[in-house]
Amino acid sequence: MEINIYPTIFKRKSVRRYKDLPLDHVLLQEIINQSKNMYPIVGDFDYEIEIVGGQDLKGYLNFKPPVGLILYAQNHPLAAFYAGMIMQKVDLLCSANGLGTCWLGMATAKSNTHQEMKAMITLSVGIADESLHRDDITQFRRLDITQIRDFPYWDQILEAVRIAPSATNGQPWYFKVQEDSIAMTFRKRLDVKDIFVSHLRWIDAGIGCCHLLLALQEQEITYTMRLNHKIESENDTICLIDINRVL
Ligand SMILES: Cc1cc2nc3c(=O)[nH]c(=O)nc-3n(C[C@H](O)[C@H](O)[C@H](O)COP(=O)(O)O)c2cc1C
């Protein structure tokens, strides 16, 4: 299995058309297991990822998913943020290992077998019947880097976040940067369509943070991360990265 997921950040794309072929559930389970022990690790957070057949999903399905991976989580103030971060590792692992994926923000299992836990997010997986990857970074339809940060200190790192997937491609992240720190916040709401998916902004933030931490690791930058556990408004800092040392 390919476990180096950093390069996949720069080529992954949503896949919504799939071949009518059975999926290797052993590989899927291996991917789920692998993601649990992979950086960035989310500690002290109970969750499970379940494999569900596409026919057993309900909700908003704008395409036919062969399989859904559903993340169930304990009640936690940062559950959606963590779910985004964890599922993005799964997304990148699938893509790195030849499987097409697409997030499904409004779909869940027809029957919830996890009484104690809440379904947070679903990822569609299947054998792609369209291109699995982008050829180069110009094919990402995204905001310019200048629209998602104030100063250019950490653009090389933030480039990995800029191209991260998000619900309705809303890209709700904004970074206040200094020479020795990166603070992640929500971008001021600019688009009316964002209002309809505001609960997914926390999932998006987790996805963006996953890319941020993978980029810091890739550049061998050591840091301390402080997550804000008492987020009261969307103007608060979500997480603060203090850069300790650039190796
Ligand atoms: C939390 C979340 C929910 C999403 N929900 C859907 C969905 O219901 N249907 C869909 O077709 N795409 C969905 N997407 C995929 C986004 O539309 C897609 O990631 C974005 O447009 C960027 O395109 P890309 O992934 O190809 O780079 C979702 C993405 C995220 C992160």
The ligand as an SDF file (V2000), in Angstrom:
LIG
                    3D

 31 33  0  0  0  0  0  0  0  0999 V2000
  -17.4890   18.2490    3.5120 C   0  0  0  0  0  0  0  0  0  0  0  0
  -17.6700   18.0760    2.0310 C   0  0  0  0  0  0  0  0  0  0  0  0
  -18.8950   17.7380    1.5020 C   0  0  0  0  0  0  0  0  0  0  0  0
  -19.0640   17.5400    0.1260 C   0  0  0  0  0  0  0  0  0  0  0  0
  -20.2830   17.1230   -0.3480 N   0  0  0  0  0  0  0  0  0  0  0  0
  -20.4080   16.8500   -1.6740 C   0  0  0  0  0  0  0  0  0  0  0  0
  -21.6300   16.3170   -2.1860 C   0  0  0  0  0  0  0  0  0  0  0  0
  -22.5970   16.0960   -1.4590 O   0  0  0  0  0  0  0  0  0  0  0  0
  -21.6960   16.0530   -3.5170 N   0  0  0  0  0  0  0  0  0  0  0  0
  -20.6330   16.2840   -4.3680 C   0  0  0  0  0  0  0  0  0  0  0  0
  -20.7440   16.0020   -5.5590 O   0  0  0  0  0  0  0  0  0  0  0  0
  -19.4570   16.7790   -3.9070 N   0  0  0  0  0  0  0  0  0  0  0  0
  -19.3220   17.0610   -2.5950 C   0  0  0  0  0  0  0  0  0  0  0  0
  -18.1240   17.5350   -2.1060 N   0  0  0  0  0  0  0  0  0  0  0  0
  -16.9780   17.7160   -3.0080 C   0  0  0  0  0  0  0  0  0  0  0  0
  -16.6640   19.1790   -3.3120 C   0  0  0  0  0  0  0  0  0  0  0  0
  -17.6530   19.7100   -4.1590 O   0  0  0  0  0  0  0  0  0  0  0  0
  -15.2570   19.2580   -3.9350 C   0  0  0  0  0  0  0  0  0  0  0  0
  -14.3170   18.7870   -3.0150 O   0  0  0  0  0  0  0  0  0  0  0  0
  -14.8920   20.6610   -4.3470 C   0  0  0  0  0  0  0  0  0  0  0  0
  -15.7670   21.1320   -5.3500 O   0  0  0  0  0  0  0  0  0  0  0  0
  -13.4670   20.7340   -4.8750 C   0  0  0  0  0  0  0  0  0  0  0  0
  -13.2700   19.8740   -5.9790 O   0  0  0  0  0  0  0  0  0  0  0  0
  -12.1890   18.7260   -5.9490 P   0  0  0  0  0  0  0  0  0  0  0  0
  -12.4520   17.8360   -4.7710 O   0  0  0  0  0  0  0  0  0  0  0  0
  -12.3500   17.9870   -7.2540 O   0  0  0  0  0  0  0  0  0  0  0  0
  -10.8090   19.3570   -5.8340 O   0  0  0  0  0  0  0  0  0  0  0  0
  -17.9650   17.7510   -0.7390 C   0  0  0  0  0  0  0  0  0  0  0  0
  -16.7150   18.1200   -0.2090 C   0  0  0  0  0  0  0  0  0  0  0  0
  -16.5660   18.2720    1.1530 C   0  0  0  0  0  0  0  0  0  0  0  0
  -15.2150   18.6000    1.6940 C   0  0  0  0  0  0  0  0  0  0  0  0
  1  2  1  0
  2  3  1  0
  2 30  2  0
  3  4  2  0
  4  5  1  0
  4 28  1  0
  5  6  2  0
  6  7  1  0
  6 13  1  0
  7  8  2  0
  7  9  1  0
  9 10  1  0
 10 11  2  0
 10 12  1  0
 12 13  2  0
 13 14  1  0
 14 15  1  0
 14 28  1  0
 15 16  1  0
 16 17  1  0
 16 18  1  0
 18 19  1  0
 18 20  1  0
 20 21  1  0
 20 22  1  0
 22 23  1  0
 23 24  1  0
 24 25  2  0
 24 26  1  0
 24 27  1  0
 28 29  2  0
 29 30  1  0
 30 31  1  0
M  END
$$$$
